[in-house]
Amino acid sequence: MFKELETTKNGEKRYYYLLDILRLLSMAAIISFHTNEFLFYTKTFPLTQKTYVFPIFDIYSRLIPFSGQTIVALSFFLWGLRKKAFNTILKYLLLFLLGHFLVTANFNRPGMLLKNLEWDIYPFLAFSFFVIHFTRKLSSSLKYFLILISSALLFVKPDIIVGQSSFNILNGMLWSTCPSGGSGAWPLFPWLALPIFFYHVGELIGKKIKFFEKIEKKEIIIWTMFLIMGLYGLILVYPGGLYNVHVGAKFYCQMLNLRPFEFWSYFVWIVFFMRLSLLKSINDWGAQHEILRYLRGLYWNSHFGLTYLCHILLLYLGAQFDSFFVDNPVLFDCYFLSLFPMPEFMARFLINIRLRSINK
């Protein structure tokens, strides 16, 4: 499930080793944020002076707090490269429903689950799957138009529209609701543009992959200009602006409502990293190094969706012992470290069970 590789016409499997690294680096930050969110839901981690491992990851994660946007862009970009059809959309919707149930159950009492319906990453992904299931069938000219429109939306400040609906889930679904007290977690405006843009750009690149396996001097000059502008934003306009991100209730309000120039000052580096990942020279180099081949084989890369869901389940279980971890901070560090290997083992176990049932 969610296997991410591409097969060439002659049957050769094409891997993108830099994208594997980008995903793992992003997940290290996301797991750090999620742990504090699920277990403590505070702006600052309450056990900083009592634990040894987590504070190190907390510093690291604050350097790349936009990792959620990175994972969404990366996933849809890879699916576009592979021309993923989403024909088994019901299976994905059921998995998204399970993930959303675990997230919602963690922050609400059982009797309040249906009364406090919220819009979050899993409904956002489900809606994105549904949209792309249809847009991928459009003509090439309409897809170019979608790429143009979606790219323009990513330069719009998200909170220019404030929801006025009496139904909180509609405010959360359609646009940012932070000014009225909502969570602002992954509203469709403008963030639906992220999966649409990266899926169809990936689809376009996949058709001309040979062209993108090398890079010309003119393109290097253009990228240099973009990266200099990004450095200007990071160093002079917004120096350290995201490091003090609120990692609790207001995280989404901050990270999903950045000024466009601030967002792109960070995200241009992600897009550049994705561009480099397509180069044949880099992928040939990666294929020669055992450590990179090992990382490619991790289920965090090859079965990302299932492994991610397993980590959500472990976070939900860990949240039931938040008071215990406060009294036993060393054991909390042990639990936190397990959030990297345990989802890997769980996903492998589930896949093995499925394969055995098929082979019987």
MINU-617540 format. One record per residue (C-alpha): x negated, y negated, z negated. Coordinates in steps of 0.02 Angstrom, whole numbers, plus 50000, padded with zeros to 5 digits. Each point is the difference from the previous one (the first is absolute). Layout:
{{X, Y, Z}}
...
! end
This chain:
{{50000, 50000, 50000}}
{{49937, 49826, 50046}}
{{49847, 50078, 50084}}
{{49901, 49861, 50080}}
{{49889, 50047, 50144}}
{{50007, 49981, 50187}}
{{49975, 50133, 50132}}
{{49928, 49954, 50168}}
{{50064, 50072, 50164}}
{{49867, 50136, 50001}}
{{50050, 50058, 49825}}
{{49858, 49913, 49909}}
{{50048, 49927, 49831}}
{{49956, 49817, 49981}}
{{49964, 49939, 49823}}
{{49975, 49822, 49938}}
{{49879, 50013, 49855}}
{{50002, 49816, 49951}}
{{50188, 50008, 49981}}
{{49979, 50147, 49880}}
{{49882, 49894, 49895}}
{{50116, 49850, 50007}}
{{50146, 50104, 49940}}
{{49903, 50075, 49854}}
{{49932, 49830, 49946}}
{{50175, 49927, 50007}}
{{50076, 50144, 49902}}
{{49870, 49980, 49862}}
{{50065, 49824, 49976}}
{{50183, 50049, 50016}}
{{49986, 50139, 49871}}
{{49922, 49877, 49879}}
{{50143, 49876, 50024}}
{{50131, 50137, 49992}}
{{49931, 50071, 49838}}
{{50017, 49836, 49909}}
{{50169, 49966, 50081}}
{{50078, 50170, 49960}}
{{49929, 50021, 49825}}
{{49989, 49823, 49929}}
{{50075, 49873, 50123}}
{{49895, 49859, 49930}}
{{49903, 49860, 50084}}
{{49838, 50054, 49916}}
{{49953, 50179, 49958}}
{{50030, 50024, 49811}}
{{49857, 50123, 49969}}
{{49857, 49903, 50079}}
{{49897, 50001, 49840}}
{{50035, 50183, 49962}}
{{49974, 50089, 50165}}
{{49843, 50020, 50104}}
{{50053, 50058, 50174}}
{{50159, 49906, 50042}}
{{49930, 49823, 49977}}
{{49871, 50036, 50135}}
{{50136, 50049, 50123}}
{{50104, 49851, 49944}}
{{49860, 49882, 50053}}
{{49983, 50091, 50166}}
{{50187, 50002, 50037}}
{{50014, 49812, 49971}}
{{49875, 49972, 50140}}
{{50119, 50081, 50126}}
{{50176, 49978, 49928}}
{{50072, 49997, 50177}}
{{49970, 50189, 50015}}
{{50188, 50033, 50013}}
{{50009, 49899, 50161}}
{{49843, 50090, 50058}}
{{50076, 50173, 49975}}
{{50161, 49954, 50089}}
{{49907, 49923, 50147}}
{{49876, 50144, 50010}}
{{50134, 50136, 49992}}
{{50109, 49926, 50137}}
{{49847, 49960, 50106}}
{{49947, 50183, 49994}}
{{50177, 50059, 50037}}
{{50003, 49883, 50150}}
{{49834, 50069, 50062}}
{{50075, 50174, 49991}}
{{50165, 49942, 50077}}
{{50092, 50073, 49852}}
{{50183, 50022, 50047}}
{{50081, 50010, 49826}}
{{50122, 50128, 50071}}
{{50007, 50089, 49831}}
{{50053, 49838, 49917}}
{{50120, 50089, 49879}}
{{49853, 50091, 49919}}
{{49909, 49838, 49972}}
{{50155, 49914, 49934}}
{{50022, 50137, 49870}}
{{49818, 49981, 49945}}
{{50021, 49811, 49990}}
{{50157, 50026, 49896}}
{{49904, 50110, 49879}}
{{49859, 49873, 49987}}
{{50121, 49857, 49971}}
{{50092, 50101, 49867}}
{{49837, 50026, 49904}}
{{49955, 49816, 50011}}
{{50174, 49941, 49950}}
{{50018, 50127, 49860}}
{{49838, 49939, 49923}}
{{50065, 49823, 49976}}
{{50182, 50034, 49957}}
{{50094, 50103, 49872}}
{{50086, 50152, 50079}}
{{50173, 49924, 49983}}
{{49945, 49841, 50089}}
{{49927, 50079, 50159}}
{{50155, 49972, 50107}}
{{50041, 49831, 49923}}
{{49827, 49926, 50026}}
{{49966, 50047, 50181}}
{{49839, 49918, 50057}}
{{49910, 49977, 50164}}
{{49820, 50062, 49997}}
{{49865, 50077, 50109}}
{{50091, 50164, 50034}}
{{50162, 49922, 50066}}
{{49890, 49881, 50099}}
{{49906, 50146, 50079}}
{{50162, 50094, 50035}}
{{50072, 49849, 50090}}
{{49836, 49976, 50095}}
{{50004, 50181, 50058}}
{{50180, 49978, 50057}}
{{49960, 49842, 50099}}
{{49846, 50071, 50085}}
{{50094, 50159, 50042}}
{{50097, 49890, 50122}}
{{49873, 49865, 50050}}
{{49877, 50132, 50061}}
{{50128, 50042, 50136}}
{{50002, 49823, 50069}}
{{49916, 49949, 50161}}
{{49819, 49942, 49999}}
{{50049, 49819, 50030}}
{{50117, 50001, 49850}}
{{49864, 50079, 49893}}
{{49881, 49860, 50049}}
{{50136, 49877, 49947}}
{{50019, 50090, 49832}}
{{49812, 49990, 49972}}
{{50003, 49814, 50037}}
{{50149, 49964, 49886}}
{{49939, 50109, 49857}}
{{49826, 49924, 50006}}
{{50079, 49826, 49990}}
{{50102, 50052, 49847}}
{{49840, 50050, 49911}}
{{49950, 49817, 50007}}
{{50159, 49942, 49912}}
{{50003, 49968, 49813}}
{{50119, 50134, 49932}}
{{50091, 49894, 49871}}
{{50063, 49867, 50120}}
{{50167, 50089, 49981}}
{{50076, 50026, 49827}}
{{50138, 50130, 49986}}
{{50172, 49943, 49941}}
{{50093, 50166, 50003}}
{{50090, 50053, 49842}}
{{49931, 50175, 50030}}
{{49821, 50005, 49938}}
{{49954, 50147, 50111}}
{{50046, 49897, 50155}}
{{49889, 49858, 49941}}
{{49859, 50122, 49972}}
{{50032, 50086, 50166}}
{{50013, 49850, 50114}}
{{49879, 49873, 49928}}
{{49900, 49953, 49848}}
{{50106, 49971, 49845}}
{{49862, 49944, 49882}}
{{50067, 49822, 49973}}
{{50163, 50076, 49936}}
{{49913, 50127, 49888}}
{{49996, 50155, 50112}}
{{49852, 50112, 50029}}
{{49967, 49949, 50179}}
{{49935, 50173, 50042}}
{{49978, 50025, 50188}}
{{50144, 49898, 50073}}
{{50035, 50029, 50185}}
{{49965, 49816, 50038}}
{{49865, 49983, 50054}}
{{49916, 50164, 49950}}
{{50094, 50112, 50121}}
{{49886, 49916, 50126}}
{{49851, 50093, 49925}}
{{50052, 50178, 50049}}
{{50076, 49942, 50165}}
{{49842, 49906, 50049}}
{{49874, 50132, 49950}}
{{50100, 50148, 50068}}
{{50022, 49924, 50172}}
{{49823, 49931, 50006}}
{{49939, 50175, 49955}}
{{50112, 50072, 50136}}
{{49930, 49876, 50127}}
{{49820, 50036, 49949}}
{{50032, 50187, 50008}}
{{50043, 49985, 50185}}
{{49834, 49912, 50035}}
{{49892, 50078, 49865}}
{{49848, 50016, 50113}}
{{49996, 49812, 50020}}
{{50000, 49973, 49812}}
{{49863, 50129, 49967}}
{{49874, 49865, 50043}}
{{49988, 49815, 49962}}
{{49945, 49861, 50117}}
{{49901, 49844, 49956}}
{{50149, 49887, 50032}}
{{50103, 50096, 49873}}
{{49857, 49990, 49874}}
{{49999, 49810, 50019}}
{{50189, 49992, 49971}}
{{49988, 50111, 49845}}
{{49857, 49895, 49934}}
{{50108, 49845, 50011}}
{{50145, 50086, 49910}}
{{49887, 50066, 49861}}
{{49920, 49829, 49974}}
{{50175, 49928, 49978}}
{{50036, 50139, 49877}}
{{49843, 49959, 49901}}
{{50048, 49817, 50000}}
{{50168, 50045, 49923}}
{{49926, 50119, 49872}}
{{49856, 49889, 49944}}
{{50061, 49821, 50019}}
{{50190, 49998, 50007}}
{{50051, 50143, 49885}}
{{49844, 50047, 49901}}
{{50042, 50149, 49890}}
{{50184, 49963, 50024}}
{{50061, 50180, 49990}}
{{49884, 50067, 49865}}
{{50116, 49942, 49861}}
{{50150, 50082, 50081}}
{{50142, 50042, 49882}}
{{49996, 50191, 49997}}
{{50168, 50020, 49913}}
{{50174, 49936, 50039}}
{{49943, 49857, 50112}}
{{49875, 50094, 50107}}
{{50112, 50011, 50153}}
{{50058, 49821, 49982}}
{{49820, 49946, 50014}}
{{49929, 50123, 50127}}
{{50148, 49999, 50119}}
{{50019, 49811, 50000}}
{{49825, 49942, 50041}}
{{49974, 49851, 50113}}
{{49966, 50065, 50176}}
{{49822, 49933, 50005}}
{{49961, 50076, 49831}}
{{50072, 50169, 50054}}
{{49902, 50001, 50164}}
{{49840, 49943, 49915}}
{{50003, 50170, 49918}}
{{50090, 50105, 50128}}
{{49894, 49951, 50149}}
{{49863, 50107, 49924}}
{{50118, 50149, 49994}}
{{50047, 49978, 50183}}
{{49817, 49983, 50046}}
{{49960, 50160, 49905}}
{{50139, 50087, 50096}}
{{49929, 49936, 50163}}
{{49826, 50068, 49958}}
{{50077, 50168, 49957}}
{{50046, 50026, 50182}}
{{49821, 49990, 50063}}
{{49938, 50164, 50070}}
{{49824, 49969, 49936}}
{{50062, 49985, 49821}}
{{50110, 50154, 50011}}
{{49860, 50103, 50080}}
{{49888, 49944, 49857}}
{{50135, 50046, 49873}}
{{50019, 50174, 50074}}
{{49816, 50033, 49964}}
{{50013, 49965, 49813}}
{{50068, 50133, 49886}}
{{50064, 49879, 49869}}
{{50110, 49911, 50127}}
{{50064, 50165, 50068}}
{{50040, 50050, 49820}}
{{50096, 49837, 49972}}
{{50097, 50031, 50160}}
{{50053, 50169, 49932}}
{{50071, 49929, 49839}}
{{50189, 50009, 49994}}
{{49996, 49818, 49947}}
{{49956, 49975, 50185}}
{{50072, 50148, 50095}}
{{50165, 50013, 49903}}
{{50011, 49826, 49928}}
{{50189, 49986, 49978}}
{{50017, 50158, 49897}}
{{49846, 49961, 49895}}
{{50063, 49824, 49966}}
{{50166, 50070, 49942}}
{{49909, 50118, 49881}}
{{49908, 49854, 49923}}
{{50167, 49910, 49971}}
{{50063, 50156, 49910}}
{{49846, 50003, 49888}}
{{50021, 49816, 49961}}
{{50182, 50030, 49952}}
{{49948, 50143, 49884}}
{{49858, 49896, 49925}}
{{50119, 49857, 49964}}
{{50094, 50112, 49880}}
{{49844, 50002, 49889}}
{{49956, 49815, 50002}}
{{50002, 49985, 49810}}
{{49892, 50155, 49984}}
{{49871, 49925, 50118}}
{{49998, 49837, 49902}}
{{49950, 50099, 49846}}
{{49878, 50110, 50098}}
{{49911, 49887, 50126}}
{{49865, 50128, 50042}}
{{50135, 50123, 50053}}
{{50076, 49861, 50104}}
{{49836, 49986, 50095}}
{{50006, 50188, 50030}}
{{50178, 49987, 50063}}
{{49956, 49854, 50112}}
{{49853, 50093, 50079}}
{{50115, 50149, 50033}}
{{50109, 49890, 50112}}
{{49871, 50017, 50137}}
{{49971, 50190, 50009}}
{{50166, 50065, 49932}}
{{50111, 49936, 50144}}
{{49873, 50079, 50118}}
{{50017, 50169, 49914}}
{{50189, 49987, 49988}}
{{50017, 49959, 50186}}
{{49886, 50146, 50048}}
{{50101, 50116, 49889}}
{{50166, 49947, 50077}}
{{49933, 50014, 50178}}
{{49930, 50173, 49963}}
{{50169, 50057, 49932}}
{{50086, 49934, 50156}}
{{49875, 50088, 50115}}
{{50019, 50164, 49909}}
{{50190, 49991, 50013}}
{{49986, 49969, 50188}}
{{49878, 50145, 50026}}
{{50107, 50126, 49907}}
! end
